[in-house]
Amino acid sequence: MEALADWLFVALWLAGVVLTLVPFVPATLVVLLAAFLHELLLGFRELSVGLWLALGVLALLAMTLDNVAALLGARRYGASRAGLWGAFLGGLLGLFLGVVGVLVLPFLLAWLLEYLSGRRPEEALRAAWGTLVGLMGGVVAKVILHVAMGLLVLQAIF
């Protein structure tokens, strides 16, 4: 049973890391659920309270960074609320168009809404780029945190 629980954690953790690349999927919760399921199968005997606290802090940080990074990138490049809304709506609509849609549509809608709000085309382009840079920076930060969460658990169970 222990080997099954260990490898189930590894599989779910890796799935969570990959799902981090898909917008609007709660990948952080997948990683936490993997650790919880592992412990549930083994009677909660391998992960300490301190480790659970560390996982909780890292999970909160991952969820916060996702939103803050987009805002920081947008602000750095001069995006307005219109650009942020465009990126958000583009991300939602892009889910139906696959990976290309998730990458291209947020950028295009951020540019369009910036432009429609009265910005010159080059200003709108800069703001849209900043929104995209921020979103991608948030994804990279989340991947790093999810990997760190999994490595902490792996260190405890193996």
C-alpha positions in Angstrom: 0.0 0.0 0.0 2.9 2.4 0.8 4.4 2.0 -2.7 1.0 2.6 -4.3 0.5 5.8 -2.2 4.0 7.0 -3.0 3.6 6.6 -6.7 0.1 7.9 -6.7 1.4 11.1 -5.1 4.2 11.4 -7.7 1.7 11.0 -10.6 -0.8 13.5 -9.2 1.9 16.0 -8.3 3.4 15.8 -11.8 -0.1 16.2 -13.2 -0.6 19.3 -11.0 2.7 20.8 -12.3 1.6 20.3 -15.9 -1.9 21.6 -15.2 -0.3 24.8 -13.9 0.2 25.7 -17.6 -3.6 25.5 -18.2 -5.4 28.7 -17.2 -8.2 28.6 -14.7 -7.3 25.0 -13.5 -6.7 24.9 -9.7 -3.3 23.2 -10.1 -2.2 24.2 -6.6 -5.2 22.4 -5.2 -4.2 19.3 -7.2 -0.8 19.3 -5.7 -2.3 19.7 -2.2 -4.8 17.0 -2.9 -2.0 14.6 -4.0 -0.3 15.1 -0.6 -3.6 14.7 1.3 -4.5 11.6 -0.6 -1.1 10.1 0.1 -1.5 10.7 3.8 -5.1 9.5 3.8 -4.0 6.2 2.3 -1.2 5.8 4.9 -3.0 7.0 8.0 -1.5 10.4 8.1 1.9 9.2 9.4 4.5 10.5 7.0 4.0 14.3 6.7 4.5 16.4 9.8 2.4 19.4 10.9 5.3 21.6 10.1 5.4 20.3 6.5 1.7 20.8 6.1 2.1 24.4 7.3 4.9 24.9 4.8 2.7 23.4 2.0 -0.1 25.8 3.0 2.2 28.8 2.9 3.6 27.8 -0.5 0.0 27.2 -1.8 -1.2 30.6 -0.7 1.9 32.2 -2.2 1.3 30.4 -5.5 -2.4 31.5 -5.6 -1.4 35.1 -4.8 1.5 35.3 -7.2 -0.8 34.3 -10.1 -2.8 37.5 -9.7 -0.1 39.8 -8.5 2.3 39.0 -11.4 -0.3 39.9 -14.0 -1.0 43.2 -12.3 2.7 44.0 -11.9 3.5 43.2 -15.5 0.6 45.2 -16.7 1.5 48.2 -14.5 5.1 48.0 -15.5 4.2 48.3 -19.2 1.4 50.9 -18.6 -1.7 48.8 -19.0 -5.1 50.1 -17.8 -8.0 48.2 -16.4 -9.2 47.7 -19.9 -6.1 45.8 -20.8 -6.4 43.6 -17.7 -10.0 42.8 -18.6 -9.0 42.0 -22.1 -6.4 39.6 -21.0 -8.8 38.0 -18.6 -11.6 37.6 -21.1 -9.1 36.4 -23.7 -7.9 33.7 -21.3 -11.4 32.5 -20.8 -12.3 32.5 -24.5 -8.9 31.0 -25.3 -9.7 27.9 -23.3 -12.0 26.8 -26.1 -9.3 27.3 -28.8 -6.5 25.3 -27.2 -3.0 26.3 -26.3 -2.7 28.9 -29.1 -5.9 30.5 -28.0 -4.8 30.7 -24.4 -1.6 32.5 -25.5 -2.9 34.6 -28.4 -6.4 35.7 -27.4 -5.4 37.4 -24.0 -2.8 39.4 -25.9 -5.2 40.4 -28.7 -8.1 41.3 -26.4 -5.9 43.3 -24.1 -4.6 45.2 -27.1 -8.1 45.7 -28.5 -9.6 47.0 -25.2 -6.7 49.3 -24.6 -7.1 50.7 -28.1 -10.9 51.0 -27.8 -10.3 52.9 -24.5 -8.5 55.6 -26.4 -4.9 54.6 -26.5 -2.8 54.9 -29.5 -2.0 51.6 -31.2 1.6 51.5 -30.0 0.6 52.3 -26.4 -2.1 49.6 -26.6 0.5 47.1 -27.9 3.0 47.9 -25.1 0.2 47.5 -22.5 -1.0 44.2 -24.0 2.6 43.0 -24.0 3.0 43.9 -20.4 -0.2 42.0 -19.5 1.1 38.9 -21.3 4.5 39.2 -19.7 2.9 39.4 -16.3 0.6 36.4 -16.9 3.5 34.3 -18.1 5.7 35.4 -15.2 2.9 34.3 -12.8 2.8 30.9 -14.5 6.5 30.4 -14.2 6.4 31.4 -10.5 3.6 28.9 -9.9 5.5 26.1 -11.6 8.5 26.7 -9.4 6.3 26.8 -6.2 4.5 23.6 -7.3 7.8 21.8 -7.9 9.1 23.0 -4.5 5.9 21.7 -2.8 6.3 18.3 -4.4 10.0 18.1 -3.6 9.2 18.8 0.1 6.7 15.9 0.1 9.1 13.6 -1.8 11.8 14.3 0.7 9.5 13.3 3.6 8.1 10.1 2.0 11.2 8.7 0.3 
